[in-house]
């Protein structure tokens, strides 16, 4: 999936396997350490430099 444009609270995407007009309720960031590797030129935006926080949270949940 590729983000094309953000307009107010609407994300326009392409390359997604859904019917036109289907609402997206669960949008997650791409995290290279946990997701499929091989996407060249993929940017992780606001998560840049914070991937370690995701890893730490995931490890702490396993210890519960």
Secondary structure in CASP SS format (residue, H / E / C, confidence):
PFRMAT SS
TARGET T0000
AUTHOR 0000-0000-0000
METHOD secondary structure of the structure
MODEL  1
X C 1.00
X E 1.00
X E 1.00
X E 1.00
X E 1.00
X E 1.00
X E 1.00
X C 1.00
X C 1.00
X E 1.00
X E 1.00
X E 1.00
X E 1.00
X E 1.00
X C 1.00
X C 1.00
X C 1.00
X C 1.00
X C 1.00
X C 1.00
X C 1.00
X C 1.00
X C 1.00
X C 1.00
X C 1.00
X C 1.00
X C 1.00
X C 1.00
X C 1.00
X C 1.00
X C 1.00
X C 1.00
X C 1.00
X C 1.00
X C 1.00
X C 1.00
X C 1.00
X C 1.00
X C 1.00
X C 1.00
X C 1.00
X C 1.00
X C 1.00
X C 1.00
X H 1.00
X H 1.00
X H 1.00
X C 1.00
X C 1.00
X C 1.00
X H 1.00
X H 1.00
X H 1.00
X H 1.00
X H 1.00
X H 1.00
X H 1.00
X H 1.00
X H 1.00
X H 1.00
X H 1.00
X H 1.00
X C 1.00
X C 1.00
END
